[in-house]
Amino acid sequence: MDTLARTIAFGPVPSRRLGQSLGINNIPPKICSYSCVYCQLGRTIRMQSGRFAFYEPEVVLASVRDKLMIAAQSHAHIDYLSFVPDGEPTLDVHLGHTINLLRPFRVKIAVITNSSLMSRRDVRKDLMQADWVSVKVDAVREEVWRKLDRPHRSLELAAILEGLRAFAADYPGVLVSETMLVRGANDDIAHVIEIAEFLHELKPSCAYLAIPTRPPAEAWVRPPDEATLNRAYQAMCSRLEKVELLITYEGDNFFSAGDAERDLLSILAVHPMRQEAVEDLLRRVGANRSLIEDLMARQWIVAVDYAGHRYYLRNLELLGGQATHM
């Protein structure tokens, strides 16, 4: 298996919603239909709304199999195989076929989507095959959606919302929603109520309210204050059966198979880590902190200070030049 294939599957990593999640990065670096202002991976390198073949499903399968074998040898528990890539997972035209290939592992499969392609019947069909799907609904007003999620010019919010209704009506698995609240962008109570009323139509098992907890793409992005967040939460609760806040750090329990450099690069491509988590991972595999300094010197990773913590993440601008269709 080549180096690229080995980085498609990463983790398992701690997830606030999915326990221990083995991530699947099925999209090359930062190809997305959105360029969200709060994205923890920075601005989108290549915007697109059409579906393409990126990695062959068999390559993804081999990468996941390799990680599962290593995790089993280390007695690491895995709750979900999660499609949570650098960009939007439904841009992958092979998504449905890949999910089917992963079924024999008998591990639940999750997909975290930004919902941008939900107007497409083929996308909804692919997502029907997952056990757990998270759909993003940051806004139901056109102007707010365009300011916050900065969608590809071909996308239309009305069509996306209608597609979400169609998917929710037929989906047999666990459907959850996520709404990222950004101060001064989508956190006014009237708009939150409109979002809640739309989500009521979808009837998600849980509606998650999130705030930026990692370094955002745009420096002006801030979480709402406590009073505003509480009002939003209460408004959601008055219209939905279950609402939870995603406002805490998920922890430092990141898995390593022993190859610290490879593990760090694959995790950091989609999941910025606090300095404490990186140091803990290095300590557990007997690696020296000089590895971080070396990766920074080679410009493979960058350090960002945010909300009183230092985070490390992949230098996706460097990776962007390597992103090609496969």
Residue, then its C-alpha position, 0 to 999 in steps of 0.5 A: m500500500d502506498t503512502l497516500a493510501r495509508t493516510i486515507a484512514f486515520g485514528p481512531v480519534p475521540s469524537r464528541r458524538l461518535g465515541q472512538s471514530l476511525g476517520i475516512n478521508n475520502i476527499p483530497p486536501k480541501i476540495c469542498s462545495y463550501s468555504c465556511v468562515y469557521c472551518q478549522l482547516g482554513r479556506t477551501i483550496r478548490m471549490q466545486s459542486g460536481r461529484f468526481a472519482f477521487y480515490e478508488p473504493e478498493v484503495v479506501l477499503a485497503s486503508v481502512r482494513d489496515k487501520l482496523m487490523i492495527a487497532a485490533q492488535s492494540h486492543a483499541h475500541i472503534d465505535y464508528l467508521s466515519f467519513v469526515p474528510d478534508g472537504e465534503p464527503t458527498l463530492d465523492v461519486h464512489l461514496g455509496h459503493t465504498i460504504n457497501l465495501l466496508r459493511p463486512f467489517r461490521v462496524k457502524i458507518a457514519v457520514i458528516t455532510n455539509s448538506s450542500l448536495m442534498s438536492r441530488r437524488d444520487v447523493r441521498k441514495d448514497l447516504m441512505q446506506a449509512d447508519w448515522v448521518s449528520v446534516k449541517v444547517d447553519a442558516v435558512r436565510e439566503e444572505v446568512w447562508r452565503k455569508l457564513d458557509r460561502p457556497h459554490r456559486s451553483l448551489e441554491l439554499a432552497a433546493i438544499l432545504e427541500g433535499l433535506r426534507a426528502f432525505a429525512a422523510d425516507y432515511p431509516g438510520v440515525l439522523v442528527s443535525e448540526t448548527m454552528l453558531v457564529r457571533g453576529a452572523n447567525d446567532d440572532i434569536a429570530h433566525v435561530i427560531e427559524i432554523a429550529e422550525f425547519l429542523h422540526e420538519l426533519k425530526p432529527s434524533c438530536a439537534y447539535l448546537a456547536i460553537p467554534t472551538r478550534p482556529p477558524a478560517e477567518a480571524w473575525v469569527r467568534p463564538p456567541d456569548e453565554a447569554t446568546l448561546n443559552r437563548a439559542y439553546q432554549a429556543m431549540c429545546s422548545r421546538l425539538e425533542k433533543v438538543e445538545l451543545l457541542i462546546t467542549y474539548e473532546g479530549d486527548n485520547f488519540f490513537s497511534a499505531g507507532d508511526a508517530e509521523r504518519d499518524l500525526l500527519s493523517i490526523l492533523a489533515v482533518h482534526p487540529m490537535r491541541q499541543e497537550a494532545v500531540e505531546d501525549l501521543l508522542r509520549r505514548v509511542g516514545a517519540n521525541r518532541s523534535l518530530i514536531e519541530d522537524l515537521m514544522a521546519r519542513q512546513w508539513i504542519v503549522a501552529v496556531d494559537y486560539a482561545g488560550h491554546r496552541y493547536y497544530l494542523r496540516n499545512l493544507e496550502l502545501l498539500g493543495g498543490q498535490a490535489t488531483h483527480m484520480 
